Every structure is written in C-alpha cells, then in structure tokens.
Amino acid sequence: MMVHDPYRVEPRKPLTNRQRLQMFIRHKGICCLCGHKIDGVREMWDEHVNPLWLNGDNSAENRAPAHAR
C-alpha cells in the first residue's frame, strides 16, 4: 500500500495550445475562481481544481481556466 506523502508535490505539466483551447471550450470560457468570463486570447491561465499539494493530478478533468491575475 502506497502512503501519500504531503511534502511531495507533482510538478505542473504544461498544456499544449490544443489542450488549452479544449479546456476553455469545455468550461465555456468561465473563470473557475471568480465565475466571470475570460478573454481567452489575452488573459487565460489554468488552475488545478484539486491542487497538486492536496493530492490533485495534472489530468484534464482536474484543470480549469482562470484569469491570469
């Protein structure tokens, strides 16, 4: 049985342009933090819904668009 190590964090995996576009479309361009519309050309960033430090992963299902600021 593998024990979760809370001090080991998986590094953030960068998304390809295609993956970023698919994520933006899947979430209808809405920021996962504030709920407002994002300008996908100038300000999109991605966030982990369940943070890596809380045993989240880099899967597409665990990532959502957010404002860069």
C-alpha positions in Angstrom: 0.0 0.0 0.0 1.4 3.4 -1.0 1.2 6.2 1.6 0.5 9.7 0.5 3.5 12.0 1.2 2.1 15.5 1.7 5.5 17.1 1.1 6.0 15.6 -2.3 4.2 17.7 -5.0 3.9 16.6 -8.6 5.3 19.3 -10.9 2.8 21.3 -13.0 2.6 19.8 -16.5 2.3 22.4 -19.2 -0.7 22.2 -21.6 -0.4 22.3 -25.4 -2.3 25.0 -27.3 -4.9 22.4 -28.3 -5.4 21.3 -24.7 -5.8 24.9 -23.6 -8.4 25.5 -26.2 -10.3 22.3 -25.4 -10.3 23.3 -21.7 -11.5 26.8 -22.5 -14.4 25.4 -24.6 -15.3 22.7 -22.0 -15.7 25.4 -19.3 -17.4 27.9 -21.6 -14.7 30.5 -21.0 -15.7 31.0 -17.4 -13.0 31.5 -14.7 -13.0 28.7 -12.1 -12.1 31.1 -9.4 -14.4 34.1 -9.8 -17.1 32.9 -12.2 -16.6 35.7 -14.7 -15.9 35.4 -18.5 -12.3 35.2 -19.5 -10.7 36.8 -22.6 -9.1 33.6 -23.8 -6.6 35.4 -26.1 -5.1 37.8 -23.6 -5.6 36.5 -20.1 -6.3 32.8 -19.8 -4.3 30.7 -17.3 -5.1 27.3 -16.0 -5.7 26.2 -12.4 -5.9 22.8 -10.8 -9.4 22.3 -9.3 -7.9 20.0 -6.7 -4.5 21.4 -6.0 -1.4 19.3 -6.6 -0.4 19.7 -3.0 -3.7 18.2 -1.9 -3.1 15.1 -3.9 -4.5 16.5 -7.2 -3.2 15.5 -10.5 -2.4 17.0 -14.0 -5.4 15.3 -15.7 -7.6 17.4 -18.0 -10.6 16.8 -15.6 -8.7 18.5 -12.8 -7.8 21.6 -14.7 -9.9 24.7 -15.4 -9.4 28.1 -17.0 -8.7 31.1 -14.7 -7.8 34.8 -15.1 -4.0 35.3 -15.2 -4.2 37.9 -12.5 
